[in-house]
Amino acid sequence: MTTVQITLPDQLAQEAERAGLLSSPALEELLRGQLKAKAAEQLFAAMDKMSALGDVPYMSPEEVAEEIKAMRAEKRAQGPC
């Protein structure tokens, strides 16, 4: 277990204490919820970036195989390293 010390304004600390939010289980629940929310936010941001790219042409499996063959031929032509 890790111990964390935080500094809060007195009024906020008192209100949080009265609401039961400063207990270890409550803080753990709050932090886990925030971590999930942040992960979802990052996922949606990445999805937005991807959709902003529009239709990006993709390579067919055949095109990928041709590229691999060309790369291997190029390496063979270069000889041993």
N, C-alpha and C positions, 0 to 999 in steps of 0.2 A: 504494500500500500504506500501511496505517496501522500504526504501532507502538504497542503497548499494554504498559504496565508494571503488574504486579500484585504485591501483597504477600501472601505465604503463610507459614504457620508453617513453620519450617525442616524439621521431620520430613516434613510433607506435600510440600513442594517436593522433598526428596530422594527420597521414594518415587515421586512423579510423574516425576521425571527418570529414575530407574532403570527405570520402566515405559515410558519413551519417550513420555510424554504431554505433555511441554513443547515438543515440536518444532512448528514452524508447521503442517505437514500434520496432525498429530494434534490440535492445538488447533482447527484449522479444521473437521475432521471432528466433533469434540465439539460445537462451537458450532452447526454446521449441524444436527446431530441434535437439539440442545436447541431450536433455533428451530422445527424441524418438530414436535416434541413439544408445544411451547407453542401453535403454531397449531392443532394437533389438539385440544388441551385447550380452547382458546377456541371452536372450532367446536362441540364437544360441549356446552359450557356454554350456547352460544346455542341449540342444539337442545333442551336440557333446558328452557330458559326458554320456548321456543315450545311445547313439548308440555305445559308446565304451564298454558298459557292455555286448553287444552281446545279445543272446537269453536268457533272464531270464525267467525261468519257472514261470508260473502264476497258481493260484489256480482256479479251476472251481467253479461255484456257489455252487455245491454240496459239494466240499471240504471245502469251507468257512462255509457252514451251519454245517458241521460235527465238525469243529474246535470250532464254537460258542457253539454247544451243549456240547462238551467236557469241555469247559471253564465254562459253567454254572453248569455242574454236579460237577466239581471240587470246585466251590464256594459254592454250596449247601452242599457238603461233609464237608467243613470247618466250617459250621455253621455260626451263626450271628457274626458280628464283634464286 
